[in-house]
Amino acid sequence: MIGMVYGDLSGDETGILTAGCYLGKEAEWLKAIAAWSATLDDAGVPEFHATDFYNAKRAFDDDRWRREVPGRGMVVGGDLHNAFAERFVSIPVDAGLIGFAYSLDVPSFNEILAPELAKAQRKHPQGHPRTQAVMSSLASIGSFLEKAGYRENGQIQVVFEQEQGAGRFGAFFDDSRERKERWTYFFKSFTTAPKSFVPLQMADLLAHETWRRTKQVTSNPSSPLRKSFERMLGDGKVSLLNHDRDHCVRNAAIIRDVTSRYPDGLIPPEEARDV
């Protein structure tokens, strides 16, 4: 039985926002946690934050994570930093975890899609970009499990990092489960935990790497993959979705059509195939 999903958010609400999460069985999570904890010990840091690691701040604020560049002084990088980047990004894929990342163009979402989502008659709205990112990443997992033939209802627990306002995620999830929305079928519960919980540090790295890649291709579509991100992808073990302005336009049209016929946004199963 597939047991747990751990996730986190990266980016901000002025540009690109990314949700990253990993799905795995208990044995896979235990293997990944053991390897991650050993890597933290070897690095001499108590926990991992991707922004700190890639900027050599806080726990990583030490010149051993930097290299000297003539004319620029000490900059982030060097053999040690590269070696630990390789170790960290390799752990989830080597443990057998499956990753899912969802990037959202927040300004386009707020302008085009959020107003349409707000029209649905439900207890908890979906119009917040952070709720959209989190729940869309879970919907990706649901689609994957459905295609894989997994059929157990309400067995998978979801844990995202605790943040200010995270209560809206659980409220929307519970509302969606109560409404029997299709994407919630496989999930049992949605809770939050602090970043000190090791699986959330792995999700943080996936979300951060995907956020960086999304910003990169947005400005230059032909830019090559970063080595760390390429290793993280693990020959197809990470599913990536990038929902840009065009996606928001298309989905806004679909939602307008649905809510015009079904004000609560719930499509009868026998008609869902036509939407």
C-alpha positions in Angstrom: 0.0 0.0 0.0 1.3 3.5 -0.9 1.3 5.4 2.3 2.4 9.1 2.5 2.8 12.3 0.5 5.0 15.1 1.8 5.0 18.5 0.1 6.2 22.1 0.3 5.9 25.4 -1.6 8.6 27.6 -3.1 8.5 31.0 -4.8 6.2 33.8 -4.1 2.8 35.4 -5.0 4.3 38.1 -7.3 5.6 35.7 -9.9 6.1 32.0 -10.0 4.8 29.7 -7.2 5.7 26.1 -7.1 4.4 23.1 -5.1 6.6 20.0 -4.9 5.7 16.7 -3.2 6.9 13.1 -3.1 4.8 10.0 -2.9 6.1 6.8 -1.4 5.6 3.6 0.6 6.8 3.4 4.2 9.9 1.4 3.3 10.9 4.0 0.7 10.4 6.9 3.1 12.5 5.2 5.8 15.3 4.6 3.3 15.2 8.2 2.2 15.0 9.6 5.7 18.0 7.6 6.8 20.1 8.7 3.8 19.0 12.3 4.2 19.8 12.4 8.0 23.3 10.9 7.3 23.9 13.6 4.7 22.9 16.3 7.1 25.3 14.9 9.7 28.1 14.8 7.1 27.4 18.4 6.1 27.3 19.4 9.8 24.0 21.2 9.6 20.8 20.5 11.6 18.3 20.7 8.7 18.1 21.6 5.0 16.5 24.7 3.5 17.1 24.9 -0.3 17.3 28.7 -0.4 19.9 28.7 2.4 21.9 25.9 0.7 22.0 27.6 -2.7 22.8 31.0 -1.2 25.2 29.8 1.6 23.1 31.4 4.3 22.2 30.6 7.9 23.3 27.0 8.5 25.3 27.0 5.3 26.9 30.4 5.9 30.4 29.2 5.8 33.2 29.6 3.3 33.5 25.9 2.8 30.3 26.2 0.8 31.9 28.9 -1.4 34.7 29.2 -3.9 37.0 32.1 -4.7 36.5 33.8 -8.1 39.1 36.4 -9.2 37.6 39.8 -9.1 34.4 38.6 -7.3 35.7 37.2 -4.1 33.9 34.2 -2.4 30.8 33.0 -4.3 28.6 30.0 -3.6 29.9 26.8 -5.2 33.0 24.7 -5.3 33.7 21.0 -5.1 32.1 20.5 -1.6 29.0 22.3 -2.5 28.6 20.4 -5.8 29.2 17.1 -4.0 26.5 17.7 -1.4 24.1 19.1 -4.0 24.5 15.8 -5.9 23.9 13.8 -2.6 20.8 15.7 -1.6 19.0 15.6 -5.0 19.9 11.9 -5.5 18.3 10.7 -2.2 14.6 10.7 -3.2 15.0 9.1 -6.6 17.5 6.5 -5.2 15.0 5.6 -2.5 12.2 5.0 -5.1 10.1 8.0 -4.2 8.0 9.6 -7.0 7.9 13.3 -7.3 5.2 15.7 -8.5 5.8 19.5 -9.1 3.3 22.1 -10.1 4.3 25.7 -11.1 1.8 28.5 -11.3 2.0 31.9 -13.0 0.4 33.8 -10.1 -0.3 37.1 -11.7 -2.1 35.4 -14.6 -4.0 33.1 -12.1 -5.2 36.1 -10.0 -6.3 38.0 -13.1 -7.9 35.3 -15.1 -8.6 32.1 -13.3 -9.2 33.0 -9.6 -12.3 35.2 -10.4 -14.0 32.2 -12.1 -13.1 29.8 -9.3 -14.6 32.2 -6.8 -18.0 31.8 -8.5 -18.4 28.2 -7.4 -20.9 27.9 -4.5 -18.8 26.1 -1.9 -17.8 26.6 1.8 -14.1 27.1 1.1 -13.0 28.9 -2.1 -10.1 27.8 -4.3 -9.2 31.3 -5.4 -6.0 31.6 -3.5 -2.8 30.8 -5.5 -1.2 28.8 -2.7 -4.3 26.6 -2.4 -4.4 26.2 -6.2 -0.7 25.1 -6.2 -1.1 22.6 -3.3 -4.3 21.0 -4.5 -3.2 20.9 -8.1 -0.1 18.9 -7.1 -2.3 16.5 -5.3 -4.6 16.2 -8.3 -1.5 15.2 -10.3 -0.8 12.4 -7.8 -4.5 11.3 -8.1 -4.2 11.1 -11.9 -1.0 9.1 -11.7 -2.5 6.6 -9.2 -5.7 6.2 -11.3 -3.6 5.5 -14.4 -1.5 3.1 -12.5 -4.5 1.1 -11.4 -4.4 1.9 -7.7 -7.9 1.6 -6.3 -7.7 2.0 -2.5 -10.0 4.8 -1.3 -8.9 7.2 1.4 -5.6 5.5 2.3 -2.9 8.1 1.6 -2.0 10.8 4.2 -0.8 14.2 3.0 1.6 16.4 5.0 2.7 19.9 3.8 5.0 22.3 5.6 3.4 24.5 8.2 3.1 28.1 7.2 1.1 31.1 8.1 -2.4 30.7 6.6 -1.9 26.9 6.0 -5.3 26.3 7.6 -6.9 27.2 4.3 -5.3 24.1 2.7 -6.8 21.7 5.2 -10.2 23.4 5.1 -10.3 23.2 1.3 -9.2 19.6 1.3 -11.8 18.6 3.9 -14.5 20.5 1.9 -13.4 18.7 -1.3 -13.5 15.3 0.4 -17.0 16.0 1.7 -18.1 17.0 -1.8 -16.5 13.7 -3.1 -14.5 15.5 -5.7 -12.7 13.0 -7.8 -9.1 14.2 -7.2 -9.5 13.5 -3.4 -10.5 9.8 -3.8 -7.1 8.3 -2.8 -6.4 10.7 0.1 -7.2 10.2 3.8 -6.2 13.4 5.4 -4.3 16.7 5.0 -2.1 18.0 7.9 1.0 20.3 8.3 4.3 19.9 10.1 7.4 22.0 10.6 10.4 22.1 8.2 12.5 20.2 10.8 10.6 17.0 9.7 13.0 15.5 7.2 10.6 14.5 4.4 9.5 18.1 4.1 13.1 19.1 3.5 13.1 16.8 0.4 9.9 18.3 -0.8 11.4 21.8 -0.3 14.3 20.9 -2.5 12.0 19.6 -5.3 9.8 22.7 -5.1 12.8 25.0 -5.1 14.6 23.3 -8.0 11.4 23.3 -10.0 10.8 27.0 -9.2 14.3 27.8 -10.4 13.8 25.8 -13.6 10.4 27.4 -14.3 11.8 30.9 -14.0 14.8 29.9 -16.2 12.6 28.6 -19.1 10.2 31.5 -18.8 13.0 33.9 -19.6 14.9 31.5 -21.9 13.0 28.5 -23.2 16.2 26.9 -24.7 18.2 27.1 -21.5 19.9 23.8 -20.5 18.9 21.8 -17.4 20.9 22.4 -14.3 22.9 19.3 -13.4 21.2 19.1 -10.0 17.7 19.3 -11.5 18.6 16.8 -14.2 19.7 14.3 -11.5 16.6 14.9 -9.5 14.3 14.1 -12.4 15.6 10.5 -12.3 14.6 9.3 -15.8 10.9 10.2 -15.4 10.5 9.8 -11.6 9.3 13.4 -11.3 6.1 14.7 -13.0 6.3 18.4 -13.9 3.4 20.7 -14.7 3.8 24.4 -15.6 0.5 26.3 -15.7 1.1 29.6 -17.4 -1.1 32.4 -18.8 -2.4 30.3 -21.7 -3.4 27.5 -19.2 -5.3 30.0 -17.1 -7.2 31.2 -20.1 -8.2 27.7 -21.2 -9.2 26.7 -17.7 -11.2 29.8 -17.0 -13.3 29.0 -20.1 -14.0 25.5 -18.8 -14.9 26.7 -15.4 -17.3 29.3 -16.7 -19.1 26.6 -18.7 -19.2 24.3 -15.6 -20.5 26.9 -13.1 -23.1 28.2 -15.6 -24.6 24.7 -15.6 -23.7 23.6 -12.1 -23.4 26.5 -9.6 -21.7 24.4 -7.0 -19.1 23.2 -9.6 -19.9 19.6 -9.1 -20.5 17.8 -12.3 -22.6 14.6 -12.2 -20.4 11.5 -12.9 -22.4 10.5 -15.9 -21.7 13.9 -17.5 -18.1 14.5 -16.4 -16.7 12.8 -19.5 -18.3 15.6 -21.7 -16.5 18.4 -19.9 
